[in-house]
Amino acid sequence: MKRHFELNDLRDCIGAHLQREPREITGQLRLVEDLGIDSLGMHALLIDIEEAGGRIPSPEALERVTTVMELYAAVAGSKLP
């Protein structure tokens, strides 16, 4: 049975991608401004996320993503409150 992709899974992926401790990756961090993830980095990160069991969001959903929490919502297929 495939388990649900969780926020900690995303934090692990981002931490590994940026060579940072996952505990440093909070939901409020902005992907570009705070973490320095550019479009090529995002593409590589999405591959890591898919390999970890997450789903690739639609391009339209990704256009609206600016923070770690928004990326999690897009990857998990849920809406933020």
N, C-alpha and C positions, 0 to 999 in steps of 0.2 A: 504494500500500500504506500502510495506517495504521500509524504507529509507536506503540510502547509508551509509555504515560504514565509518566514517571519522577519520582523524588523532586524533582529540580531543577525540573521542570515545576510541581509543587505549591508549591515554595518561591517560584517566580516569581509564581504566582497569589496566594499569601498576601502577598508583598511588594508587588505592585501594589495589592491590595485595601487594605492598611494603609499604603500609601505609605512603605514601608521597603525597604531594600536586601535582596534575596533572600539574600545571604550571611549576614545577621543571623538568618535563620530556621533554627533548628536543630531536629532531630527531637525533642529532649527538651522543647522549649517547650510549655507547656500553652496550649491554645487560648483558654480563658476567663481564667484567672488571669494568665498572662504576656502574652498578646497582646490581651486585651480583646475577643475576638470573641463577640458575643451571638447570640441565635437569629436575629435579622434579618440580622446580618452573616454568619452561617453560611449562610443561604439564598442571599445574594448571592454568597458565595464558591463555593458548590456550582454555581451557574450559570456562574461563571468557569471552574471546573474542567471542567465538561462541555464548554464551548466550546473549551477547550484540549486536549480529547481524552480526558479522564478519564471515568469512569462515576460515576453517582450511586449511592451505597450505599443499602441498605435503611434505613428508619427504625430498625429494631432494631439494625443494625450501628452507626448513628450514635449511638445512646444510650450505647454503650460507649466511644466515642471521647473521649479527653481531651487527647492530645498530637498534635503534628504528625505523628510517625511512625505513630501509630495511625490518623490520618486517611488517611495515605498507604496504609496496608495496606487500609483499607476501600475507598478509591477504586480501588486497583490490583487488588482482589479477591484479596489474598493474606493469609496468616496471619503474624503476628509470631512469631519464634522463642520 
